[in-house]
Amino acid sequence: MRRVLAFFIARPLIAVAIAVVVVGVGLLLHTHRQTTPVTHRTQHVGLTDRQQMQLGSRQYAQTLRQDRAEIVSSGPAYAQVQRVAKRIAAVAARDKPAFTWKVTLLRKNEANAYCLPGGKIVVYTGILPVTGNDAALATVLGHEVAHATAEHAAERIEREHLTKIAAAIVAGGVAFTPRQYFRVAALLGVADSLPFSRSQESEADHIGLVYMARAGYQPRQAVAFWKRMQRASRGKEPPEFASDHPSDAHRIQRIEQWLPEAERAYTPAARS
Ligand SMILES: [Zn+2]
């Protein structure tokens, strides 16, 4: 970070040249209107599916480089995460065929998981004792994957007028300023990023519930999971998938309202 800054201070002409490229990329961009899956909300985003995927892939590659030593690639936890993620991703792919879905399990003692724009999922081993069974893990992954298919990160980037910067980053340029670069990175939905808005969290719950049902997991299991979470996380800072301040009781209430819709989408999976 400091090196990036020093680079630009020492070379103001390059910074100006990059600014010109950024403006150029900006002229090629048009905000498009589209509809979120399941909730059918009209939204405005500037980044295309392809750009979102490139942005997410960059971040994903960086995470895997940083945490190379923590990647879990065998054993029962690995098998469970692959099994559940595969079924959730197959459902999400119907809404976003252009995304490439992939999941990595990292050995981290933190109850968290996230899905980057474009379909790259990261799960921490610390979440597995909290989820316990496949259906609860599907609740979490359904929620995370819904952030990606509903383009919540792209929407946040648009709202902060950073779409041009994000497009320039994926076009291979350096960001306009390091500060803006890190702002874009912070909006991607990674573990330590800025929280999604409350309405995006609620929408991810709704879409995620329908996704888990479509993937063959009994959606009622989501209610049981959130009740367990509520008991387990009392008084503690909630992890990403559980961040919907202020009240978990409300969240459970809303999920119960969406249950009939999710149950209509539910077909038990054939045993494999
Ligand atoms: Zn979330």
Boltz pocket constraint, residues with backbone or C-beta under 6 A from the ligand:
constraints:
  - pocket:
      binder: B
      contacts: [[A, 143], [A, 144], [A, 147], [A, 196], [A, 200], [A, 201], [A, 204], [A, 240], [A, 241], [A, 242], [A, 243]]
      max_distance: 6.0
